[in-house]
Amino acid sequence: MLKPQEKVIAKPGSMCFMSGSIEMENVFIHENEVGVWQWFFGKAVTSVVFHNPGPSDGFVGIAAPSLARILPIDLAKFGGEILCQPDAFLCSVSDVKVSNTVDQRARNVMPSIEGFLRQKLTGQGLAFILAGGSVAQKVLEVGEVLAVDVSCIAALNTTVNVQIKYNGPVRRAVFGGDNLVTATLTGPGIVFIQSLPFRRFSQRIASDIPKHER
């Protein structure tokens, strides 16, 4: 629901329905330190702003672009900053800034660009992010350690220390394989874990399609 003069910022293609009083506008995302890489690898460089200029309340229906859970994140409760998986951001209300950043805390080279390009949400507003399958929220105490498949990390606090570990030859990690790359997370902080990352979901669908139909 949007009160008069309120607005919602969302990723392109996420609008499902809206009231007739709502105005929609495409805006360019401000360039950040990896803005060129974002464009080069086909990432969206625009956002959609839904604004209610009328005197009465309006509404916008925002939908996930794939089978996914939508998680509300109150950034004020996360110290005003959280790191998400690439393309996790769906929409936001009030003070939320979305940027793409290289996670310099990972000590080893990740097997793909998706391991480097992570979304960073900052501000004090309400953000909605995407996660696949079942989602578990783990609260890590100071010094508590948790090992997670790197693709299953949907979001985490910036206070969580991250170390990347290969569980086999690097070439196998580069060309695919389950549980070959894990992240060792050390608290304090909060981490959201997804059971079915979109890439894993799409790979399993593709593997069930006969080769002659691809």
ZIMOZI-V596875 format. One record per pair of residues at least 12 apart in sequence whose ideal C-beta (glycine too) atoms are under 10 Angstrom apart, sorted by the first residue. I is the first residue (numbers start at 0). GAP is how many residues later the second one is. D is the distance in whole Angstrom. If there is no record, write none. Layout:
i:I gap:GAP d:D
i:I gap:GAP d:D
//
This chain:
i:0 gap:18 d:10
i:0 gap:51 d:9
i:0 gap:56 d:6
i:0 gap:57 d:8
i:0 gap:58 d:5
i:0 gap:59 d:9
i:1 gap:16 d:9
i:1 gap:17 d:8
i:1 gap:19 d:9
i:1 gap:20 d:7
i:1 gap:48 d:7
i:1 gap:49 d:8
i:1 gap:50 d:4
i:1 gap:52 d:9
i:1 gap:55 d:7
i:1 gap:56 d:5
i:1 gap:57 d:6
i:1 gap:58 d:6
i:1 gap:91 d:9
i:2 gap:49 d:7
i:2 gap:51 d:10
i:2 gap:53 d:9
i:2 gap:54 d:6
i:2 gap:55 d:8
i:3 gap:17 d:9
i:3 gap:48 d:6
i:3 gap:49 d:8
i:3 gap:50 d:6
i:3 gap:51 d:6
i:3 gap:52 d:7
i:3 gap:53 d:7
i:3 gap:54 d:8
i:4 gap:46 d:8
i:4 gap:47 d:7
i:4 gap:48 d:7
i:4 gap:49 d:9
i:4 gap:50 d:10
i:5 gap:44 d:9
i:5 gap:45 d:8
i:5 gap:46 d:6
i:5 gap:51 d:9
i:5 gap:52 d:8
i:5 gap:87 d:8
i:5 gap:88 d:9
i:6 gap:15 d:9
i:6 gap:16 d:9
i:6 gap:18 d:9
i:6 gap:42 d:6
i:6 gap:43 d:6
i:6 gap:44 d:4
i:6 gap:45 d:7
i:6 gap:46 d:9
i:6 gap:53 d:10
i:6 gap:85 d:10
i:6 gap:86 d:8
i:6 gap:87 d:9
i:7 gap:14 d:9
i:7 gap:40 d:9
i:7 gap:41 d:8
i:7 gap:42 d:5
i:7 gap:43 d:8
i:7 gap:44 d:9
i:7 gap:51 d:10
i:7 gap:52 d:6
i:7 gap:54 d:7
i:7 gap:83 d:6
i:7 gap:84 d:7
i:7 gap:85 d:6
i:7 gap:86 d:9
i:7 gap:118 d:10
i:7 gap:120 d:9
i:8 gap:18 d:8
i:8 gap:20 d:10
i:8 gap:38 d:5
i:8 gap:39 d:7
i:8 gap:40 d:5
i:8 gap:41 d:8
i:8 gap:42 d:10
i:8 gap:80 d:9
i:8 gap:82 d:6
i:8 gap:83 d:5
i:8 gap:84 d:8
i:8 gap:85 d:10
i:8 gap:87 d:7
i:8 gap:88 d:10
i:8 gap:89 d:8
i:8 gap:116 d:9
i:8 gap:118 d:9
i:9 gap:14 d:9
i:9 gap:37 d:7
i:9 gap:38 d:5
i:9 gap:39 d:8
i:9 gap:40 d:7
i:9 gap:50 d:8
i:9 gap:52 d:6
i:9 gap:53 d:10
i:9 gap:79 d:9
i:9 gap:80 d:7
i:9 gap:81 d:4
i:9 gap:82 d:8
i:9 gap:118 d:9
i:10 gap:33 d:6
i:10 gap:35 d:9
i:10 gap:36 d:7
i:10 gap:37 d:7
i:10 gap:51 d:9
i:10 gap:53 d:10
i:10 gap:54 d:8
i:10 gap:76 d:8
i:10 gap:77 d:10
i:10 gap:78 d:6
i:10 gap:79 d:6
i:10 gap:80 d:7
i:10 gap:81 d:10
i:10 gap:87 d:9
i:10 gap:119 d:9
i:11 gap:14 d:7
i:11 gap:32 d:5
i:11 gap:33 d:10
i:11 gap:34 d:6
i:11 gap:35 d:7
i:11 gap:36 d:6
i:11 gap:53 d:9
i:12 gap:31 d:9
i:12 gap:35 d:8
i:12 gap:50 d:9
i:12 gap:52 d:6
i:13 gap:33 d:10
i:13 gap:34 d:7
i:13 gap:36 d:10
i:13 gap:46 d:9
i:13 gap:47 d:9
i:13 gap:48 d:5
i:13 gap:49 d:6
i:13 gap:50 d:8
i:13 gap:51 d:7
i:13 gap:75 d:10
i:13 gap:76 d:6
i:13 gap:77 d:6
i:13 gap:114 d:10
i:13 gap:116 d:10
i:14 gap:33 d:7
i:14 gap:35 d:7
i:14 gap:45 d:7
i:14 gap:46 d:7
i:14 gap:47 d:6
i:14 gap:48 d:8
i:14 gap:76 d:9
i:15 gap:44 d:9
i:15 gap:45 d:4
i:15 gap:46 d:7
i:15 gap:47 d:4
i:15 gap:48 d:10
i:16 gap:42 d:8
i:16 gap:43 d:8
i:16 gap:44 d:4
i:16 gap:45 d:9
i:16 gap:46 d:9
i:17 gap:32 d:7
i:17 gap:34 d:9
i:17 gap:40 d:7
i:17 gap:41 d:7
i:17 gap:42 d:4
i:17 gap:43 d:7
i:17 gap:44 d:9
i:18 gap:31 d:10
i:18 gap:33 d:8
i:18 gap:35 d:9
i:18 gap:37 d:9
i:18 gap:38 d:8
i:18 gap:39 d:4
i:18 gap:40 d:5
i:18 gap:41 d:8
i:18 gap:42 d:9
i:19 gap:34 d:9
i:19 gap:38 d:8
i:20 gap:30 d:10
i:20 gap:31 d:6
i:20 gap:32 d:7
i:20 gap:33 d:4
i:20 gap:34 d:9
i:20 gap:35 d:7
i:20 gap:36 d:9
i:20 gap:37 d:5
i:20 gap:38 d:9
i:21 gap:28 d:5
i:21 gap:29 d:7
i:21 gap:30 d:6
i:21 gap:31 d:9
i:21 gap:32 d:8
i:21 gap:36 d:5
i:21 gap:37 d:8
i:21 gap:38 d:6
i:22 gap:26 d:8
i:22 gap:27 d:7
i:22 gap:28 d:5
i:22 gap:29 d:8
i:22 gap:30 d:6
i:22 gap:31 d:9
i:22 gap:35 d:9
i:23 gap:24 d:6
i:23 gap:25 d:7
i:23 gap:26 d:6
i:23 gap:27 d:8
i:23 gap:36 d:9
i:24 gap:22 d:9
i:24 gap:23 d:7
i:24 gap:24 d:5
i:24 gap:25 d:8
i:24 gap:26 d:7
i:25 gap:20 d:5
i:25 gap:21 d:8
i:25 gap:22 d:6
i:25 gap:23 d:8
i:26 gap:19 d:6
i:26 gap:20 d:6
i:26 gap:21 d:8
i:26 gap:22 d:6
i:27 gap:17 d:6
i:27 gap:18 d:6
i:27 gap:19 d:8
i:28 gap:14 d:9
i:28 gap:15 d:8
i:28 gap:16 d:5
i:28 gap:17 d:6
i:28 gap:18 d:6
i:28 gap:68 d:10
i:28 gap:69 d:7
i:28 gap:70 d:8
i:28 gap:71 d:9
i:29 gap:15 d:10
i:29 gap:67 d:9
i:29 gap:68 d:10
i:29 gap:69 d:8
i:30 gap:14 d:8
i:30 gap:68 d:9
i:31 gap:65 d:10
i:31 gap:66 d:9
i:31 gap:67 d:4
i:31 gap:68 d:6
i:31 gap:69 d:7
i:31 gap:88 d:9
i:32 gap:66 d:8
i:32 gap:67 d:8
i:32 gap:68 d:7
i:32 gap:69 d:7
i:33 gap:65 d:9
i:33 gap:66 d:5
i:33 gap:67 d:7
i:33 gap:68 d:6
i:33 gap:79 d:10
i:33 gap:82 d:8
i:33 gap:83 d:6
i:33 gap:84 d:10
i:34 gap:64 d:9
i:34 gap:65 d:7
i:36 gap:63 d:8
i:36 gap:65 d:9
i:36 gap:76 d:7
i:36 gap:79 d:8
i:36 gap:80 d:6
i:37 gap:48 d:9
i:37 gap:61 d:9
i:37 gap:62 d:5
i:37 gap:79 d:7
i:37 gap:81 d:10
i:39 gap:73 d:9
i:40 gap:45 d:9
i:40 gap:71 d:10
i:40 gap:72 d:6
i:40 gap:73 d:9
i:40 gap:76 d:7
i:42 gap:43 d:8
i:42 gap:44 d:7
i:42 gap:57 d:7
i:42 gap:70 d:10
i:42 gap:74 d:7
i:42 gap:76 d:10
i:43 gap:43 d:8
i:43 gap:45 d:10
i:46 gap:42 d:9
i:46 gap:44 d:9
i:46 gap:45 d:9
i:46 gap:51 d:8
i:47 gap:12 d:10
i:47 gap:14 d:10
i:47 gap:43 d:9
i:49 gap:12 d:8
i:49 gap:41 d:9
i:59 gap:31 d:8
i:61 gap:28 d:6
i:61 gap:29 d:5
i:61 gap:66 d:7
i:62 gap:27 d:9
i:63 gap:26 d:7
i:63 gap:64 d:9
i:63 gap:66 d:6
i:63 gap:67 d:10
i:63 gap:68 d:10
i:64 gap:22 d:9
i:64 gap:25 d:8
i:64 gap:65 d:8
i:64 gap:133 d:9
i:65 gap:21 d:10
i:65 gap:64 d:8
i:65 gap:66 d:8
i:65 gap:132 d:6
i:65 gap:135 d:8
i:65 gap:136 d:9
i:66 gap:63 d:10
i:66 gap:65 d:7
i:66 gap:66 d:9
i:66 gap:129 d:8
i:66 gap:131 d:8
i:66 gap:134 d:7
i:67 gap:20 d:9
i:67 gap:22 d:9
i:67 gap:61 d:9
i:67 gap:62 d:4
i:67 gap:63 d:6
i:67 gap:64 d:5
i:67 gap:65 d:9
i:67 gap:67 d:10
i:67 gap:86 d:10
i:67 gap:126 d:9
i:67 gap:128 d:9
i:67 gap:129 d:10
i:67 gap:130 d:7
i:67 gap:133 d:9
i:68 gap:60 d:9
i:68 gap:61 d:7
i:68 gap:62 d:5
i:68 gap:63 d:7
i:68 gap:64 d:8
i:68 gap:65 d:8
i:68 gap:66 d:5
i:68 gap:85 d:9
i:68 gap:123 d:10
i:68 gap:125 d:8
i:68 gap:126 d:10
i:68 gap:127 d:10
i:69 gap:20 d:6
i:69 gap:21 d:9
i:69 gap:58 d:5
i:69 gap:59 d:8
i:69 gap:60 d:6
i:69 gap:61 d:8
i:70 gap:13 d:10
i:70 gap:17 d:9
i:70 gap:19 d:9
i:70 gap:56 d:9
i:70 gap:57 d:7
i:70 gap:58 d:5
i:70 gap:59 d:8
i:70 gap:60 d:6
i:70 gap:64 d:6
i:70 gap:66 d:9
i:70 gap:83 d:7
i:70 gap:84 d:8
i:70 gap:121 d:7
i:70 gap:123 d:9
i:71 gap:21 d:10
i:71 gap:54 d:6
i:71 gap:55 d:8
i:71 gap:56 d:6
i:71 gap:57 d:8
i:72 gap:15 d:10
i:72 gap:16 d:10
i:72 gap:19 d:9
i:72 gap:23 d:9
i:72 gap:48 d:7
i:72 gap:52 d:10
i:72 gap:53 d:7
i:72 gap:54 d:5
i:72 gap:55 d:7
i:72 gap:56 d:6
i:72 gap:82 d:7
i:72 gap:117 d:10
i:72 gap:119 d:9
i:73 gap:50 d:9
i:73 gap:51 d:8
i:73 gap:52 d:6
i:73 gap:53 d:8
i:74 gap:17 d:9
i:74 gap:19 d:9
i:74 gap:20 d:8
i:74 gap:21 d:6
i:74 gap:22 d:10
i:74 gap:46 d:6
i:74 gap:47 d:7
i:74 gap:48 d:5
i:74 gap:49 d:6
i:74 gap:50 d:6
i:74 gap:51 d:7
i:74 gap:52 d:6
i:75 gap:18 d:10
i:75 gap:19 d:9
i:75 gap:47 d:8
i:75 gap:48 d:5
i:75 gap:49 d:8
i:75 gap:50 d:9
i:76 gap:47 d:10
i:76 gap:113 d:9
i:77 gap:43 d:9
i:77 gap:44 d:10
i:77 gap:46 d:10
i:77 gap:49 d:10
i:77 gap:77 d:9
i:77 gap:78 d:10
i:77 gap:79 d:6
i:77 gap:80 d:9
i:77 gap:81 d:9
i:77 gap:111 d:9
i:77 gap:112 d:7
i:78 gap:43 d:10
i:78 gap:45 d:10
i:78 gap:78 d:7
i:78 gap:79 d:7
i:78 gap:80 d:7
i:78 gap:110 d:9
i:79 gap:15 d:9
i:79 gap:16 d:10
i:79 gap:17 d:10
i:79 gap:41 d:9
i:79 gap:42 d:6
i:79 gap:43 d:6
i:79 gap:44 d:6
i:79 gap:45 d:10
i:79 gap:78 d:10
i:80 gap:16 d:10
i:80 gap:39 d:7
i:80 gap:40 d:7
i:80 gap:41 d:5
i:80 gap:42 d:8
i:80 gap:76 d:8
i:80 gap:77 d:5
i:80 gap:78 d:9
i:81 gap:37 d:9
i:81 gap:38 d:8
i:81 gap:39 d:5
i:81 gap:40 d:8
i:81 gap:41 d:10
i:81 gap:45 d:8
i:81 gap:47 d:8
i:81 gap:73 d:6
i:81 gap:74 d:7
i:81 gap:75 d:6
i:81 gap:76 d:7
i:81 gap:107 d:10
i:81 gap:108 d:9
i:81 gap:110 d:9
i:82 gap:18 d:8
i:82 gap:20 d:7
i:82 gap:22 d:9
i:82 gap:35 d:5
i:82 gap:36 d:7
i:82 gap:37 d:6
i:82 gap:38 d:8
i:82 gap:70 d:9
i:82 gap:72 d:7
i:82 gap:73 d:6
i:82 gap:74 d:8
i:82 gap:75 d:6
i:82 gap:77 d:9
i:82 gap:79 d:9
i:82 gap:108 d:10
i:83 gap:14 d:9
i:83 gap:34 d:7
i:83 gap:35 d:4
i:83 gap:36 d:8
i:83 gap:37 d:6
i:83 gap:43 d:9
i:83 gap:45 d:5
i:83 gap:46 d:9
i:83 gap:47 d:9
i:83 gap:69 d:9
i:83 gap:70 d:7
i:83 gap:71 d:4
i:83 gap:72 d:8
i:83 gap:108 d:9
i:84 gap:29 d:8
i:84 gap:30 d:10
i:84 gap:32 d:10
i:84 gap:33 d:7
i:84 gap:34 d:7
i:84 gap:44 d:8
i:84 gap:45 d:8
i:84 gap:46 d:8
i:84 gap:47 d:9
i:84 gap:65 d:10
i:84 gap:66 d:8
i:84 gap:67 d:9
i:84 gap:68 d:6
i:84 gap:69 d:6
i:84 gap:70 d:7
i:84 gap:71 d:10
i:84 gap:107 d:9
i:84 gap:109 d:8
i:84 gap:112 d:8
i:84 gap:113 d:9
i:84 gap:114 d:10
i:85 gap:14 d:8
i:85 gap:27 d:9
i:85 gap:28 d:5
i:85 gap:29 d:9
i:85 gap:30 d:9
i:85 gap:31 d:5
i:85 gap:32 d:6
i:85 gap:33 d:6
i:85 gap:112 d:10
i:85 gap:113 d:10
i:86 gap:13 d:10
i:86 gap:27 d:9
i:86 gap:30 d:9
i:86 gap:32 d:7
i:86 gap:42 d:10
i:86 gap:43 d:7
i:86 gap:111 d:8
i:87 gap:30 d:9
i:87 gap:31 d:5
i:87 gap:33 d:9
i:87 gap:39 d:9
i:87 gap:40 d:10
i:87 gap:41 d:4
i:87 gap:42 d:5
i:87 gap:43 d:7
i:87 gap:66 d:6
i:87 gap:67 d:6
i:87 gap:104 d:9
i:87 gap:106 d:10
i:87 gap:110 d:10
i:88 gap:30 d:5
i:88 gap:31 d:10
i:88 gap:32 d:7
i:88 gap:38 d:7
i:88 gap:39 d:8
i:88 gap:40 d:6
i:88 gap:41 d:8
i:89 gap:37 d:8
i:89 gap:38 d:5
i:89 gap:39 d:6
i:89 gap:40 d:6
i:90 gap:35 d:9
i:90 gap:36 d:8
i:90 gap:37 d:5
i:90 gap:38 d:9
i:91 gap:29 d:8
i:91 gap:31 d:8
i:91 gap:33 d:6
i:91 gap:34 d:7
i:91 gap:35 d:4
i:91 gap:36 d:7
i:91 gap:37 d:9
i:92 gap:32 d:6
i:92 gap:33 d:5
i:92 gap:34 d:8
i:92 gap:35 d:8
i:93 gap:29 d:8
i:93 gap:30 d:7
i:93 gap:31 d:3
i:93 gap:32 d:6
i:93 gap:33 d:9
i:94 gap:27 d:9
i:94 gap:28 d:4
i:94 gap:29 d:5
i:94 gap:30 d:4
i:94 gap:31 d:9
i:94 gap:32 d:10
i:95 gap:25 d:6
i:95 gap:26 d:7
i:95 gap:27 d:4
i:95 gap:28 d:8
i:95 gap:29 d:4
i:95 gap:30 d:7
i:95 gap:31 d:5
i:95 gap:32 d:10
i:96 gap:23 d:8
i:96 gap:24 d:7
i:96 gap:25 d:5
i:96 gap:26 d:5
i:96 gap:28 d:9
i:96 gap:30 d:10
i:97 gap:21 d:6
i:97 gap:22 d:8
i:97 gap:23 d:6
i:97 gap:24 d:8
i:97 gap:25 d:9
i:97 gap:29 d:8
i:98 gap:19 d:10
i:98 gap:20 d:7
i:98 gap:21 d:5
i:98 gap:22 d:8
i:98 gap:23 d:7
i:99 gap:16 d:9
i:99 gap:17 d:5
i:99 gap:18 d:7
i:99 gap:19 d:6
i:99 gap:20 d:7
i:100 gap:15 d:9
i:100 gap:16 d:8
i:100 gap:17 d:6
i:100 gap:18 d:8
i:100 gap:19 d:5
i:101 gap:13 d:10
i:101 gap:14 d:5
i:101 gap:15 d:7
i:101 gap:16 d:7
i:102 gap:12 d:8
i:102 gap:13 d:7
i:102 gap:14 d:9
i:102 gap:15 d:5
i:102 gap:17 d:9
i:102 gap:53 d:10
i:102 gap:55 d:10
i:102 gap:59 d:7
i:102 gap:61 d:9
i:103 gap:12 d:9
i:104 gap:53 d:9
i:104 gap:55 d:9
i:104 gap:56 d:7
i:104 gap:57 d:5
i:104 gap:58 d:8
i:104 gap:59 d:9
i:105 gap:12 d:9
i:105 gap:44 d:9
i:105 gap:56 d:6
i:105 gap:57 d:7
i:105 gap:58 d:5
i:105 gap:77 d:8
i:106 gap:55 d:9
i:106 gap:56 d:6
i:106 gap:57 d:6
i:106 gap:58 d:9
i:106 gap:77 d:10
i:107 gap:55 d:8
i:107 gap:56 d:4
i:107 gap:57 d:7
i:107 gap:58 d:7
i:107 gap:62 d:9
i:107 gap:65 d:10
i:107 gap:73 d:9
i:108 gap:55 d:8
i:108 gap:57 d:10
i:108 gap:61 d:8
i:108 gap:64 d:10
i:108 gap:65 d:10
i:109 gap:40 d:8
i:109 gap:54 d:7
i:109 gap:63 d:9
i:109 gap:64 d:10
i:109 gap:71 d:7
i:109 gap:73 d:10
i:110 gap:39 d:9
i:110 gap:53 d:9
i:110 gap:55 d:9
i:110 gap:59 d:7
i:110 gap:60 d:9
i:110 gap:61 d:9
i:110 gap:62 d:4
i:110 gap:63 d:5
i:110 gap:64 d:8
i:110 gap:65 d:9
i:110 gap:66 d:9
i:110 gap:69 d:8
i:110 gap:70 d:6
i:111 gap:61 d:9
i:111 gap:62 d:7
i:111 gap:64 d:10
i:111 gap:69 d:10
i:111 gap:87 d:9
i:113 gap:36 d:10
i:113 gap:37 d:9
i:113 gap:85 d:8
i:114 gap:35 d:7
i:114 gap:36 d:9
i:114 gap:49 d:8
i:114 gap:58 d:10
i:114 gap:66 d:8
i:114 gap:68 d:10
i:117 gap:35 d:9
i:117 gap:37 d:10
i:117 gap:38 d:10
i:118 gap:36 d:9
i:119 gap:38 d:8
i:120 gap:34 d:8
i:121 gap:36 d:9
i:126 gap:28 d:10
i:128 gap:25 d:7
i:128 gap:26 d:6
i:128 gap:63 d:8
i:129 gap:24 d:8
i:129 gap:25 d:10
i:129 gap:64 d:9
i:129 gap:68 d:8
i:130 gap:21 d:9
i:130 gap:22 d:10
i:130 gap:23 d:4
i:130 gap:24 d:8
i:130 gap:61 d:6
i:130 gap:62 d:8
i:130 gap:63 d:4
i:130 gap:64 d:9
i:130 gap:65 d:9
i:130 gap:66 d:9
i:130 gap:67 d:9
i:131 gap:19 d:10
i:131 gap:20 d:9
i:131 gap:22 d:8
i:131 gap:62 d:5
i:131 gap:63 d:7
i:131 gap:64 d:4
i:131 gap:65 d:5
i:131 gap:66 d:5
i:131 gap:67 d:9
i:131 gap:68 d:8
i:131 gap:69 d:6
i:132 gap:19 d:9
i:132 gap:21 d:10
i:132 gap:60 d:10
i:132 gap:61 d:6
i:132 gap:62 d:4
i:132 gap:63 d:3
i:132 gap:64 d:8
i:132 gap:65 d:10
i:132 gap:67 d:9
i:132 gap:68 d:8
i:133 gap:59 d:9
i:133 gap:60 d:8
i:133 gap:61 d:4
i:133 gap:62 d:8
i:134 gap:17 d:10
i:134 gap:19 d:7
i:134 gap:20 d:10
i:134 gap:57 d:6
i:134 gap:58 d:7
i:134 gap:59 d:6
i:134 gap:60 d:7
i:134 gap:61 d:10
i:135 gap:12 d:10
i:135 gap:16 d:9
i:135 gap:18 d:9
i:135 gap:55 d:9
i:135 gap:56 d:7
i:135 gap:57 d:5
i:135 gap:58 d:8
i:135 gap:59 d:8
i:136 gap:17 d:10
i:136 gap:18 d:10
i:136 gap:53 d:6
i:136 gap:54 d:8
i:136 gap:55 d:6
i:136 gap:56 d:8
i:137 gap:18 d:9
i:137 gap:22 d:10
i:137 gap:47 d:8
i:137 gap:49 d:9
i:137 gap:51 d:9
i:137 gap:52 d:7
i:137 gap:53 d:5
i:137 gap:54 d:8
i:137 gap:55 d:6
i:138 gap:18 d:10
i:138 gap:48 d:8
i:138 gap:49 d:8
i:138 gap:50 d:8
i:138 gap:51 d:5
i:138 gap:52 d:8
i:139 gap:16 d:9
i:139 gap:17 d:8
i:139 gap:19 d:9
i:139 gap:20 d:6
i:139 gap:21 d:10
i:139 gap:45 d:7
i:139 gap:46 d:7
i:139 gap:47 d:3
i:139 gap:48 d:6
i:139 gap:49 d:5
i:139 gap:50 d:7
i:139 gap:51 d:7
i:140 gap:46 d:5
i:140 gap:47 d:6
i:140 gap:48 d:9
i:141 gap:17 d:10
i:141 gap:44 d:9
i:141 gap:45 d:6
i:141 gap:46 d:5
i:141 gap:47 d:9
i:142 gap:18 d:10
i:142 gap:43 d:7
i:142 gap:44 d:6
i:142 gap:45 d:8
i:143 gap:16 d:10
i:143 gap:41 d:9
i:143 gap:42 d:7
i:143 gap:43 d:4
i:143 gap:44 d:8
i:143 gap:45 d:9
i:144 gap:16 d:9
i:144 gap:18 d:10
i:144 gap:39 d:6
i:144 gap:40 d:7
i:144 gap:41 d:5
i:144 gap:42 d:8
i:145 gap:14 d:9
i:145 gap:37 d:9
i:145 gap:38 d:8
i:145 gap:39 d:5
i:145 gap:40 d:8
i:145 gap:41 d:8
i:145 gap:45 d:7
i:145 gap:47 d:9
i:146 gap:16 d:10
i:146 gap:18 d:8
i:146 gap:20 d:10
i:146 gap:35 d:5
i:146 gap:36 d:7
i:146 gap:37 d:5
i:146 gap:38 d:8
i:147 gap:14 d:10
i:147 gap:34 d:7
i:147 gap:35 d:5
i:147 gap:36 d:8
i:147 gap:37 d:6
i:147 gap:43 d:7
i:147 gap:45 d:6
i:147 gap:46 d:10
i:148 gap:18 d:10
i:148 gap:29 d:8
i:148 gap:30 d:5
i:148 gap:31 d:9
i:148 gap:32 d:7
i:148 gap:33 d:6
i:148 gap:34 d:8
i:148 gap:44 d:9
i:148 gap:45 d:10
i:148 gap:46 d:10
i:148 gap:48 d:8
i:148 gap:51 d:9
i:149 gap:12 d:9
i:149 gap:14 d:7
i:149 gap:15 d:9
i:149 gap:23 d:9
i:149 gap:29 d:9
i:149 gap:30 d:9
i:149 gap:31 d:5
i:149 gap:32 d:6
i:149 gap:33 d:5
i:149 gap:47 d:9
i:150 gap:27 d:9
i:150 gap:28 d:9
i:150 gap:30 d:8
i:150 gap:31 d:10
i:150 gap:32 d:9
i:150 gap:43 d:8
i:150 gap:45 d:10
i:150 gap:46 d:4
i:150 gap:47 d:9
i:150 gap:48 d:6
i:150 gap:49 d:6
i:151 gap:27 d:10
i:151 gap:30 d:9
i:151 gap:31 d:9
i:151 gap:39 d:10
i:151 gap:40 d:10
i:151 gap:41 d:5
i:151 gap:42 d:5
i:151 gap:43 d:7
i:151 gap:44 d:9
i:151 gap:45 d:6
i:151 gap:48 d:9
i:152 gap:30 d:6
i:152 gap:32 d:8
i:152 gap:38 d:7
i:152 gap:39 d:8
i:152 gap:40 d:7
i:152 gap:41 d:8
i:152 gap:44 d:9
i:153 gap:37 d:8
i:153 gap:38 d:4
i:153 gap:39 d:7
i:153 gap:40 d:4
i:153 gap:41 d:10
i:153 gap:43 d:8
i:154 gap:35 d:8
i:154 gap:36 d:7
i:154 gap:37 d:4
i:154 gap:38 d:9
i:154 gap:39 d:9
i:155 gap:27 d:9
i:155 gap:29 d:7
i:155 gap:33 d:6
i:155 gap:34 d:7
i:155 gap:35 d:4
i:155 gap:36 d:7
i:155 gap:37 d:9
i:156 gap:28 d:10
i:156 gap:30 d:9
i:156 gap:31 d:8
i:156 gap:32 d:3
i:156 gap:33 d:5
i:156 gap:34 d:7
i:156 gap:35 d:10
i:157 gap:31 d:8
i:158 gap:27 d:10
i:158 gap:28 d:8
i:158 gap:29 d:6
i:158 gap:30 d:4
i:158 gap:31 d:9
i:159 gap:23 d:10
i:159 gap:25 d:5
i:159 gap:26 d:7
i:159 gap:27 d:6
i:159 gap:28 d:7
i:159 gap:29 d:4
i:159 gap:30 d:8
i:159 gap:31 d:6
i:160 gap:23 d:8
i:160 gap:24 d:7
i:160 gap:25 d:4
i:160 gap:26 d:8
i:160 gap:27 d:9
i:160 gap:28 d:8
i:161 gap:21 d:6
i:161 gap:22 d:7
i:161 gap:23 d:6
i:161 gap:24 d:8
i:161 gap:27 d:10
i:161 gap:29 d:10
i:162 gap:19 d:9
i:162 gap:20 d:7
i:162 gap:21 d:5
i:162 gap:22 d:8
i:162 gap:23 d:8
i:163 gap:17 d:7
i:163 gap:18 d:8
i:163 gap:19 d:6
i:163 gap:20 d:8
i:164 gap:15 d:10
i:164 gap:16 d:7
i:164 gap:17 d:5
i:164 gap:18 d:7
i:164 gap:19 d:6
i:165 gap:14 d:7
i:165 gap:15 d:6
i:165 gap:16 d:8
i:166 gap:12 d:6
i:166 gap:13 d:5
i:166 gap:14 d:7
i:166 gap:15 d:6
i:167 gap:12 d:5
i:167 gap:13 d:9
i:175 gap:23 d:10
i:175 gap:27 d:8
i:177 gap:22 d:8
i:177 gap:25 d:10
//
